[in-house]
Amino acid sequence: MMERFIQICHHGAMDGVTGSCHELRLVEGPGILIDCGMFQGGEFSAGGASEEYPEIEFPVAHIKALIITHVHLDHVGRIPYLMAAGFAGPIYCSEPSAALLPLVLEDAVKAALTTDRQLLDKFLTKLISRIAPVPYGQWLEIDTGTHAQLSFKLQPAGHILGSAFVECRVRRCITVADLGPDKVTSPAKIIGTKAPSKKTSVNRDVRILFSGDLGAPYAPLLPAPRSPWRADLLVLESTYGDRLHEGRRARRAKLQEIVETALRDRGVLLIPAFSIGRTQELLYELEDIIHRNRRHFAAAGLPWEELEIILDSPLASRFTTIYRELREFWDREASRRVRAGRHPLSFEQMTVIHRHEDHLSAVDYLKRKARPCVVIAASGMCSGGRIVNYLKALLGDSRTDILFVGYQARGTAGRDIQKYGPHGGYVVIDGKHYDIRARIHTITGYSAHADQRNLVDFVRRMRVSPKEVRLVHGDRHARQALAAVMQEELGQGLRIRVDF
C-alpha cells in the first residue's frame, strides 16, 4: 500500500558517502527534498552530477520544501545550485542548523563560485529569507496543494550540533479498493466497526524516516540519538555499516598515545578535520586530556600544559564560537564541565590562526623548525582547505605524523594518504606527486557516525519495526555487511535494499 501513497527517489549518496539528496514524492505529484549535498572525490549521482559538475540534474518545479538534516557540505553543498535551478520553497532545519547554515554556504560559495561581496550578500539575503528553523520534537505540516497531508518532525541525531533525523508522516483518505482484496477486513479493525463497503474511506498514515547521519552514543558534546516509536520505511545511512568503533575511553587513550608518540621526535601532528563537528569534538577531547595530565609530560621537556593546539581555520573558529553560544544543546557531561569552570572549546593551550598570511607563515615555520605541536585544519578529507598546504610542506618529513579521525571517501587525497602512506607511497595533490614519509594513524572511533552496532540498535529499539529499510550513504561493502547483520538479527521478514 505504501507504494500507492508515495515514491522515494534518491538523487545522491546511493553508492557512496557524499551527495546526500533524497526525495519524497506524493502520488499526486508534489514532493519534498531531504538534503541537497555536494559530491566529493570520484562519487557522482545517477543523473551525472559530481564534484566537478554540481548543477541540479533533476526536476524541481514540484518540490515544495527542502528539509536539511545537518550542515555538512555533503548534505547541503548543492543548495546554491538548487536555488539557481528554480527552487523557491522554504528550507526547514533545526534551530542550531539555522545559525550555522549561512556560514557554511557563504564559505562554499566563496570557494567554488564567487568572491564578489555584492553577489555573496545577495545570495545570503535570499538564503536567510528561506531558512525556517524548527524546534526538535514538533510536527510541522507542509502545504502540498492536494488532499494528502504531509508533515514532518525533527529529532536530535547526535552527529553534529543541530543534526536531526527526519520523521515524515503522510495521511491520505483511502478506500477498501486502495487497500486491495486481501486487506478488506483491516479498516474495520482501524475504525472499530463492521467491515466497510467499497465506498467507505478511512484516514491512514504512512511514516517515512530519513536518518541523515546518526551520531555514535557517548560522542563528545552531544546527546545520543533515540529511536522513534515507528517507521514504515527507513532510509538509513551506512557509512560504518561494516565496522565497530572503539569505546570512548579506549579512543581517548589512543588519541593521547598518538599525540605523545608524534611529539617524541619534536615533529608536528597534523589532524585533517571538517570545520564543524569533528573539530569541536577534537578540541573537547584534547582539553580533557590536557586537564587530566596537567602535571605530566606529553614528551621529554614538554609538559602537557605547554602543548600548543593550533586551530588553523577561520571557519572552524566561527563554528566553535557558535557551539559555545548554543550550550543549551550540549549533553550533561559537557554542561557539568562548564559549571566546574572549565572551557572545553576555548582553553589556554589553543592558538587560532585567522589571516591567510599568518597561515602561510605558520606552514613555513613548521617546515623549517618542526616545532612539536598539534595542528587541526580543514578539510577532513584533504580535498581542499588549509590542510593541503601543511601536507605539501610536511608529508615528506619523517618527523611528521598525520592522524585521520573521519571517513575518507574514494578519490580524495585523504583516502590515498591513508591507503598508500603506510607503505611509503605517494599522493597527487594539485597535479604534483608528494612522497609520503610521515607516519599515518587512524582512529575510527572519533567518527561522528554511528557504527554497525549502533545502526542495528537504532532499528531494533523502534517499538514498531519498519517494513522496509533502504541503506544509503555508504560504500557497497558497508551496505552489504550492514544488510546481512540486520537480516540475521532483526528477522528475515524485513525487506532491506542496498541497490536502487
TORLUM-285259 format. One record per residue (C-alpha): residue number from 1; z, x, y. Coordinates in Angstrom, 3 decimals, decimal comma, always signed. Layout:
BEGIN
(NUM; (Z; X; Y))
...
END
This chain:
BEGIN
(1; (+0,000; +0,000; +0,000))
(2; (+0,743; +2,901; +2,338))
(3; (-2,940; +3,851; +2,495))
(4; (-3,730; +0,331; +3,789))
(5; (-1,376; +0,901; +6,722))
(6; (-2,067; +4,454; +7,790))
(7; (-4,133; +7,580; +7,354))
(8; (-2,829; +11,142; +7,713))
(9; (-5,296; +13,755; +8,957))
(10; (-4,491; +17,454; +9,055))
(11; (-6,176; +19,459; +11,816))
(12; (-4,324; +22,709; +11,114))
(13; (-1,693; +24,531; +9,012))
(14; (-3,286; +23,219; +5,813))
(15; (-3,862; +26,643; +4,273))
(16; (-1,683; +28,941; +6,346))
(17; (+1,286; +29,045; +8,684))
(18; (-0,316; +28,630; +12,110))
(19; (-2,261; +25,959; +13,976))
(20; (+0,061; +23,058; +13,109))
(21; (-1,568; +19,777; +14,077))
(22; (-1,253; +16,532; +12,142))
(23; (-2,490; +13,050; +12,996))
(24; (-1,005; +9,719; +12,009))
(25; (-3,725; +7,106; +12,401))
(26; (-3,278; +3,365; +12,005))
(27; (-5,902; +1,401; +10,105))
(28; (-6,545; -0,499; +13,351))
(29; (-7,745; +2,749; +14,956))
(30; (-5,088; +4,223; +17,296))
(31; (-3,282; +7,402; +16,342))
(32; (-0,717; +9,971; +17,423))
(33; (-0,605; +13,737; +17,016))
(34; (+2,346; +15,699; +15,715))
(35; (+1,995; +19,171; +17,285))
(36; (-1,125; +20,903; +18,531))
(37; (-0,677; +24,578; +17,740))
(38; (-2,631; +27,781; +18,138))
(39; (-4,082; +29,667; +15,174))
(40; (-3,236; +33,330; +14,704))
(41; (-4,733; +36,131; +12,668))
(42; (-7,531; +35,039; +10,332))
(43; (-6,398; +31,430; +9,970))
(44; (-8,589; +28,501; +11,017))
(45; (-8,994; +24,740; +10,688))
(46; (-11,420; +22,784; +8,529))
(47; (-13,314; +21,993; +11,741))
(48; (-13,744; +25,674; +12,592))
(49; (-11,067; +26,133; +15,248))
(50; (-9,430; +29,567; +15,254))
(51; (-7,615; +32,020; +17,496))
(52; (-10,991; +33,123; +18,860))
(53; (-12,318; +29,552; +19,229))
(54; (-9,303; +27,370; +20,087))
(55; (-11,184; +24,395; +21,556))
(56; (-10,331; +20,972; +20,106))
(57; (-12,870; +20,061; +17,405))
(58; (-11,704; +16,517; +16,558))
(59; (-11,928; +13,187; +18,495))
(60; (-9,035; +12,464; +20,874))
(61; (-10,020; +9,207; +22,631))
(62; (-7,907; +7,151; +20,210))
(63; (-4,831; +9,414; +20,429))
(64; (-2,045; +7,509; +22,205))
(65; (+0,603; +10,231; +22,287))
(66; (+1,470; +13,777; +21,284))
(67; (+4,861; +14,499; +19,734))
(68; (+5,885; +18,139; +19,504))
(69; (+8,445; +19,399; +17,012))
(70; (+9,238; +22,627; +18,904))
(71; (+7,680; +25,016; +21,396))
(72; (+6,450; +27,945; +19,299))
(73; (+2,803; +28,615; +20,103))
(74; (+1,633; +27,852; +16,571))
(75; (+2,830; +24,299; +17,292))
(76; (+1,978; +23,860; +20,996))
(77; (-0,534; +26,558; +21,942))
(78; (-3,607; +24,299; +21,958))
(79; (-2,110; +21,688; +24,290))
(80; (-4,142; +23,008; +27,286))
(81; (-7,311; +22,589; +25,209))
(82; (-6,201; +19,113; +24,104))
(83; (-5,799; +18,086; +27,741))
(84; (-9,167; +19,621; +28,580))
(85; (-10,710; +17,563; +25,745))
(86; (-9,597; +14,350; +27,470))
(87; (-6,166; +13,589; +26,069))
(88; (-4,225; +11,783; +28,802))
(89; (-1,219; +10,374; +26,945))
(90; (+2,449; +11,314; +27,056))
(91; (+3,849; +14,454; +25,421))
(92; (+7,099; +13,497; +23,716))
(93; (+9,674; +16,140; +22,790))
(94; (+13,402; +16,782; +22,679))
(95; (+15,303; +17,445; +25,890))
(96; (+15,625; +21,228; +25,335))
(97; (+11,929; +21,455; +24,436))
(98; (+11,076; +19,688; +27,697))
(99; (+12,775; +22,531; +29,570))
(100; (+11,092; +25,251; +27,503))
(101; (+7,528; +23,948; +27,122))
(102; (+6,253; +24,650; +30,677))
(103; (+7,388; +28,292; +30,414))
(104; (+5,729; +28,723; +27,023))
(105; (+2,406; +27,271; +28,100))
(106; (+2,378; +28,964; +31,507))
(107; (+2,645; +32,313; +29,743))
(108; (-0,003; +31,334; +27,171))
(109; (-2,471; +30,152; +29,816))
(110; (-1,963; +33,354; +31,844))
(111; (-2,626; +35,463; +28,760))
(112; (-5,659; +33,574; +27,463))
(113; (-7,300; +31,614; +30,274))
(114; (-6,480; +32,475; +33,866))
(115; (-4,019; +34,269; +36,144))
(116; (-5,193; +32,299; +39,194))
(117; (-1,959; +30,897; +40,663))
(118; (-3,583; +27,751; +42,069))
(119; (-5,140; +26,839; +38,728))
(120; (-1,886; +27,588; +36,916))
(121; (+0,116; +25,403; +39,295))
(122; (-2,403; +22,581; +38,936))
(123; (-2,163; +22,768; +35,151))
(124; (+1,640; +22,929; +35,186))
(125; (+1,905; +19,962; +37,547))
(126; (-0,248; +17,882; +35,234))
(127; (+1,604; +19,106; +32,155))
(128; (+5,069; +18,376; +33,564))
(129; (+3,981; +14,876; +34,588))
(130; (+3,054; +14,190; +30,944))
(131; (+6,242; +15,544; +29,341))
(132; (+8,613; +12,780; +28,251))
(133; (+12,000; +14,049; +26,986))
(134; (+13,529; +12,004; +24,154))
(135; (+17,207; +12,257; +23,098))
(136; (+17,854; +13,060; +19,456))
(137; (+18,514; +10,081; +17,194))
(138; (+16,906; +7,317; +19,294))
(139; (+13,921; +5,239; +18,205))
(140; (+11,108; +5,006; +20,757))
(141; (+8,162; +2,645; +20,395))
(142; (+4,615; +3,743; +21,223))
(143; (+2,247; +1,106; +22,594))
(144; (-0,710; +1,110; +20,200))
(145; (-2,510; -1,885; +21,689))
(146; (-2,535; -3,535; +18,238))
(147; (-0,330; -5,846; +16,192))
(148; (+1,085; -2,833; +14,371))
(149; (+4,362; -1,454; +15,693))
(150; (+4,657; +2,339; +15,756))
(151; (+7,914; +4,016; +16,680))
(152; (+9,433; +7,445; +16,151))
(153; (+12,755; +9,256; +16,233))
(154; (+13,554; +12,960; +16,661))
(155; (+16,306; +14,636; +14,639))
(156; (+17,566; +18,254; +15,014))
(157; (+15,650; +20,656; +12,758))
(158; (+17,764; +23,796; +13,283))
(159; (+14,712; +26,048; +13,716))
(160; (+14,904; +26,998; +17,403))
(161; (+16,568; +25,382; +20,394))
(162; (+15,076; +21,907; +20,778))
(163; (+13,352; +21,855; +17,407))
(164; (+13,072; +18,493; +15,682))
(165; (+11,680; +16,765; +12,663))
(166; (+9,888; +13,502; +13,410))
(167; (+10,549; +10,211; +11,649))
(168; (+7,753; +7,694; +12,226))
(169; (+8,047; +4,000; +11,420))
(170; (+5,023; +1,736; +11,136))
(171; (+5,626; -2,013; +10,958))
(172; (+2,809; -4,405; +10,248))
(173; (+2,562; -8,062; +9,301))
(174; (+1,165; -8,159; +5,756))
(175; (+0,219; -10,863; +3,241))
(176; (+0,552; -11,072; -0,504))
(177; (-3,126; -10,190; -0,751))
(178; (-2,407; -6,951; +1,106))
(179; (+0,276; -6,081; -1,414))
(180; (-2,007; -6,582; -4,428))
(181; (-1,677; -8,823; -7,502))
(182; (+0,924; -6,594; -9,179))
(183; (+3,267; -6,927; -6,177))
(184; (+3,271; -10,730; -5,833))
(185; (+6,986; -11,056; -6,512))
(186; (+8,173; -8,235; -4,275))
(187; (+8,008; -10,148; -0,956))
(188; (+10,332; -12,765; -2,466))
(189; (+12,886; -10,013; -3,031))
(190; (+12,481; -8,865; +0,549))
(191; (+12,986; -12,250; +2,189))
(192; (+15,205; -13,780; -0,492))
(193; (+13,118; -16,838; -1,274))
(194; (+10,799; -18,019; -3,971))
(195; (+7,505; -16,243; -4,495))
(196; (+5,310; -16,891; -1,451))
(197; (+1,818; -18,221; -1,231))
(198; (-1,136; -16,018; -0,322))
(199; (-0,785; -17,079; +3,315))
(200; (+2,817; -16,000; +3,559))
(201; (+3,369; -12,896; +5,670))
(202; (+6,289; -10,525; +5,973))
(203; (+7,072; -7,564; +8,213))
(204; (+7,094; -4,391; +6,125))
(205; (+7,653; -0,896; +7,440))
(206; (+6,412; +2,453; +6,213))
(207; (+8,302; +5,663; +7,012))
(208; (+6,408; +8,921; +7,511))
(209; (+8,339; +12,111; +8,164))
(210; (+6,889; +15,293; +9,665))
(211; (+9,270; +18,196; +9,111))
(212; (+7,892; +20,584; +11,714))
(213; (+9,651; +23,866; +10,967))
(214; (+13,037; +23,397; +9,344))
(215; (+15,786; +25,915; +10,004))
(216; (+17,956; +27,543; +7,391))
(217; (+21,600; +26,468; +7,037))
(218; (+24,114; +28,828; +8,638))
(219; (+21,485; +30,229; +11,009))
(220; (+22,916; +31,635; +14,264))
(221; (+23,476; +29,313; +17,225))
(222; (+22,076; +26,019; +15,892))
(223; (+23,405; +23,301; +13,561))
(224; (+21,638; +22,947; +10,212))
(225; (+19,195; +20,040; +9,769))
(226; (+20,466; +16,933; +7,988))
(227; (+18,223; +14,993; +5,660))
(228; (+17,199; +11,496; +6,803))
(229; (+18,012; +8,336; +4,872))
(230; (+14,492; +7,748; +3,601))
(231; (+10,804; +8,580; +3,821))
(232; (+7,802; +7,093; +2,045))
(233; (+5,559; +10,038; +2,897))
(234; (+6,869; +13,508; +3,774))
(235; (+4,713; +16,186; +5,420))
(236; (+6,789; +19,271; +4,672))
(237; (+6,488; +22,890; +5,780))
(238; (+6,448; +25,535; +3,025))
(239; (+6,460; +28,868; +4,864))
(240; (+9,014; +30,360; +2,482))
(241; (+8,397; +27,981; -0,395))
(242; (+8,126; +30,907; -2,815))
(243; (+11,309; +32,839; -1,981))
(244; (+15,010; +32,694; -1,265))
(245; (+16,711; +34,164; +1,803))
(246; (+19,720; +36,409; +1,773))
(247; (+23,014; +34,802; +2,777))
(248; (+24,255; +35,072; +6,362))
(249; (+26,902; +37,699; +5,597))
(250; (+24,531; +39,804; +3,484))
(251; (+21,744; +39,826; +6,032))
(252; (+24,125; +40,686; +8,873))
(253; (+25,398; +43,617; +6,792))
(254; (+21,801; +44,643; +6,092))
(255; (+20,933; +44,463; +9,794))
(256; (+23,876; +46,726; +10,610))
(257; (+22,873; +49,144; +7,845))
(258; (+19,278; +49,343; +9,083))
(259; (+20,411; +49,978; +12,660))
(260; (+22,727; +52,769; +11,511))
(261; (+20,011; +54,298; +9,293))
(262; (+17,456; +54,164; +12,105))
(263; (+19,754; +55,914; +14,589))
(264; (+20,754; +58,859; +12,368))
(265; (+17,722; +60,883; +13,424))
(266; (+18,072; +59,729; +17,061))
(267; (+14,930; +57,619; +16,856))
(268; (+14,027; +54,141; +18,102))
(269; (+14,373; +50,917; +16,130))
(270; (+11,589; +48,504; +17,087))
(271; (+12,035; +44,819; +16,274))
(272; (+8,966; +42,618; +16,912))
(273; (+10,279; +39,135; +17,650))
(274; (+8,999; +35,929; +19,195))
(275; (+10,344; +35,387; +22,687))
(276; (+12,033; +32,146; +21,756))
(277; (+14,245; +31,577; +18,760))
(278; (+14,199; +34,841; +16,868))
(279; (+15,059; +36,954; +19,909))
(280; (+18,110; +34,862; +20,741))
(281; (+19,288; +34,916; +17,105))
(282; (+18,997; +38,709; +17,002))
(283; (+20,921; +39,131; +20,252))
(284; (+23,609; +36,806; +18,900))
(285; (+23,963; +38,798; +15,681))
(286; (+23,830; +42,203; +17,379))
(287; (+26,565; +41,150; +19,817))
(288; (+28,702; +40,178; +16,827))
(289; (+28,050; +43,485; +15,026))
(290; (+28,983; +45,429; +18,163))
(291; (+32,085; +43,280; +18,623))
(292; (+33,220; +43,796; +15,021))
(293; (+32,567; +47,580; +15,135))
(294; (+33,579; +48,330; +18,703))
(295; (+35,943; +51,108; +17,545))
(296; (+33,398; +52,703; +15,194))
(297; (+30,221; +54,781; +15,494))
(298; (+26,671; +53,498; +14,950))
(299; (+25,596; +57,130; +14,435))
(300; (+27,096; +60,568; +14,993))
(301; (+28,131; +60,786; +18,630))
(302; (+27,014; +57,229; +19,385))
(303; (+29,754; +54,567; +19,466))
(304; (+28,608; +51,014; +18,816))
(305; (+29,918; +50,071; +22,254))
(306; (+27,442; +52,508; +23,842))
(307; (+24,372; +51,472; +21,827))
(308; (+21,670; +50,189; +24,176))
(309; (+19,836; +46,999; +23,150))
(310; (+16,616; +46,801; +25,175))
(311; (+15,092; +43,352; +25,607))
(312; (+11,596; +44,124; +26,862))
(313; (+10,199; +40,683; +27,534))
(314; (+10,414; +38,758; +30,815))
(315; (+9,606; +35,553; +28,940))
(316; (+12,303; +36,148; +26,332))
(317; (+14,753; +36,817; +29,152))
(318; (+13,893; +33,488; +30,787))
(319; (+14,221; +31,677; +27,465))
(320; (+17,564; +33,344; +26,851))
(321; (+18,760; +32,073; +30,219))
(322; (+17,750; +28,531; +29,241))
(323; (+19,509; +28,957; +25,891))
(324; (+22,698; +29,843; +27,781))
(325; (+22,294; +26,857; +30,099))
(326; (+21,870; +24,477; +27,141))
(327; (+25,047; +25,453; +25,299))
(328; (+25,725; +21,785; +24,537))
(329; (+23,112; +22,111; +21,767))
(330; (+24,752; +25,186; +20,175))
(331; (+26,708; +24,921; +16,948))
(332; (+30,514; +25,057; +16,671))
(333; (+30,681; +28,763; +15,846))
(334; (+28,740; +29,771; +18,955))
(335; (+30,791; +27,435; +21,119))
(336; (+34,012; +28,982; +19,809))
(337; (+32,809; +32,466; +20,763))
(338; (+32,113; +31,325; +24,307))
(339; (+35,561; +29,752; +24,572))
(340; (+37,023; +33,068; +23,383))
(341; (+35,461; +34,802; +26,385))
(342; (+32,517; +36,390; +24,594))
(343; (+28,928; +36,290; +25,831))
(344; (+26,676; +36,135; +22,749))
(345; (+23,399; +36,169; +24,727))
(346; (+24,380; +38,304; +27,702))
(347; (+26,564; +41,240; +26,737))
(348; (+27,261; +44,608; +28,302))
(349; (+25,016; +46,675; +25,999))
(350; (+21,882; +44,649; +26,868))
(351; (+19,199; +46,059; +29,135))
(352; (+16,458; +43,640; +30,200))
(353; (+13,096; +45,003; +31,330))
(354; (+11,141; +42,682; +33,607))
(355; (+8,486; +44,614; +35,544))
(356; (+5,399; +45,890; +33,754))
(357; (+5,766; +49,263; +35,463))
(358; (+9,274; +49,616; +34,043))
(359; (+7,969; +48,662; +30,616))
(360; (+5,335; +51,410; +30,707))
(361; (+7,941; +53,914; +31,884))
(362; (+10,242; +52,949; +29,011))
(363; (+7,456; +53,372; +26,443))
(364; (+6,530; +56,790; +27,866))
(365; (+10,174; +57,924; +27,985))
(366; (+10,878; +56,893; +24,396))
(367; (+7,699; +58,575; +23,200))
(368; (+8,761; +61,851; +24,805))
(369; (+12,527; +61,720; +24,236))
(370; (+13,001; +59,454; +21,175))
(371; (+16,293; +58,196; +22,567))
(372; (+18,355; +56,271; +19,977))
(373; (+18,232; +52,584; +20,883))
(374; (+17,096; +49,175; +19,670))
(375; (+14,045; +47,569; +21,296))
(376; (+13,276; +43,864; +20,876))
(377; (+9,865; +42,812; +22,163))
(378; (+7,205; +40,168; +21,538))
(379; (+5,053; +39,208; +19,829))
(380; (+6,703; +38,604; +16,492))
(381; (+3,513; +39,280; +14,524))
(382; (+2,476; +42,278; +16,673))
(383; (-0,679; +40,425; +17,687))
(384; (-0,085; +40,892; +21,408))
(385; (+2,630; +41,371; +23,987))
(386; (+4,627; +44,453; +24,928))
(387; (+5,484; +45,400; +21,342))
(388; (+1,885; +46,618; +20,994))
(389; (+2,416; +49,450; +23,492))
(390; (+5,563; +50,550; +21,663))
(391; (+3,680; +50,541; +18,362))
(392; (+0,805; +52,593; +19,733))
(393; (+3,244; +55,140; +21,119))
(394; (+5,743; +55,338; +18,239))
(395; (+4,062; +54,350; +14,938))
(396; (+3,125; +57,976; +14,296))
(397; (+6,666; +59,298; +14,868))
(398; (+8,665; +59,642; +11,634))
(399; (+11,885; +59,096; +13,621))
(400; (+10,796; +55,549; +14,445))
(401; (+11,940; +52,556; +12,387))
(402; (+10,324; +49,105; +12,510))
(403; (+12,204; +46,029; +11,382))
(404; (+10,397; +42,766; +10,609))
(405; (+12,614; +39,698; +10,720))
(406; (+9,973; +36,978; +10,582))
(407; (+6,868; +35,877; +8,743))
(408; (+3,722; +37,993; +9,262))
(409; (+0,540; +35,907; +8,980))
(410; (-2,652; +37,120; +7,355))
(411; (-4,918; +39,074; +9,679))
(412; (-2,157; +40,167; +12,060))
(413; (-1,179; +43,746; +12,834))
(414; (+2,337; +42,909; +11,704))
(415; (+1,145; +41,976; +8,204))
(416; (-0,873; +45,218; +7,943))
(417; (+2,045; +47,394; +9,107))
(418; (+4,394; +45,626; +6,710))
(419; (+1,941; +45,975; +3,812))
(420; (+0,480; +49,457; +4,313))
(421; (+3,235; +51,233; +6,258))
(422; (+5,493; +51,972; +3,264))
(423; (+2,569; +53,755; +1,580))
(424; (+1,653; +55,968; +4,524))
(425; (-1,310; +53,851; +5,555))
(426; (-2,697; +52,961; +8,940))
(427; (-3,202; +49,904; +11,123))
(428; (-6,026; +48,994; +13,501))
(429; (-4,792; +47,913; +16,939))
(430; (-7,274; +47,109; +19,697))
(431; (-10,032; +48,714; +17,643))
(432; (-8,246; +52,040; +17,121))
(433; (-6,660; +53,470; +13,939))
(434; (-2,965; +54,368; +14,106))
(435; (-1,333; +56,245; +11,243))
(436; (+1,997; +54,755; +10,182))
(437; (+4,703; +57,380; +9,774))
(438; (+7,526; +55,110; +10,904))
(439; (+9,910; +53,667; +8,316))
(440; (+9,329; +49,961; +7,652))
(441; (+12,078; +47,427; +6,923))
(442; (+12,058; +43,679; +6,332))
(443; (+14,877; +41,149; +6,372))
(444; (+13,548; +37,734; +5,382))
(445; (+16,986; +36,188; +5,821))
(446; (+16,580; +36,269; +9,596))
(447; (+13,639; +33,953; +9,404))
(448; (+14,269; +30,767; +11,333))
(449; (+12,602; +28,911; +8,442))
(450; (+14,292; +27,234; +5,518))
(451; (+13,750; +28,922; +2,150))
(452; (+12,716; +27,332; -1,148))
(453; (+16,222; +26,093; -1,997))
(454; (+16,753; +24,668; +1,498))
(455; (+13,431; +22,797; +1,343))
(456; (+14,125; +21,308; -2,085))
(457; (+17,615; +20,270; -0,971))
(458; (+16,227; +18,650; +2,183))
(459; (+14,230; +16,281; -0,031))
(460; (+16,922; +15,885; -2,686))
(461; (+19,501; +14,724; -0,147))
(462; (+17,437; +11,775; +1,036))
(463; (+19,033; +8,561; -0,225))
(464; (+15,576; +7,032; -0,784))
(465; (+13,176; +9,661; -2,087))
(466; (+9,603; +9,886; -0,796))
(467; (+6,754; +8,643; -2,931))
(468; (+4,520; +11,484; -1,769))
(469; (+5,110; +14,970; -0,363))
(470; (+2,342; +16,932; +1,346))
(471; (+3,020; +20,649; +1,583))
(472; (+1,622; +22,311; +4,705))
(473; (+2,382; +25,347; +6,882))
(474; (+2,427; +27,853; +4,029))
(475; (+0,177; +30,250; +2,155))
(476; (-1,281; +28,858; -1,051))
(477; (+1,100; +30,712; -3,360))
(478; (+4,102; +29,479; -1,380))
(479; (+2,895; +25,873; -1,540))
(480; (+2,227; +26,045; -5,255))
(481; (+5,588; +27,670; -6,026))
(482; (+7,473; +25,072; -3,996))
(483; (+5,499; +22,239; -5,613))
(484; (+6,375; +23,485; -9,093))
(485; (+10,111; +23,670; -8,344))
(486; (+10,142; +20,287; -6,611))
(487; (+8,284; +18,674; -9,514))
(488; (+10,743; +20,123; -12,012))
(489; (+13,912; +19,279; -10,093))
(490; (+13,016; +16,041; -8,314))
(491; (+11,056; +14,279; -11,028))
(492; (+7,572; +14,098; -12,453))
(493; (+7,020; +10,745; -10,732))
(494; (+6,950; +12,406; -7,306))
(495; (+3,416; +12,966; -6,054))
(496; (+3,090; +16,417; -4,487))
(497; (-0,099; +17,542; -2,778))
(498; (-0,941; +21,129; -1,860))
(499; (-4,654; +20,648; -1,068))
(500; (-6,275; +18,198; +1,341))
END
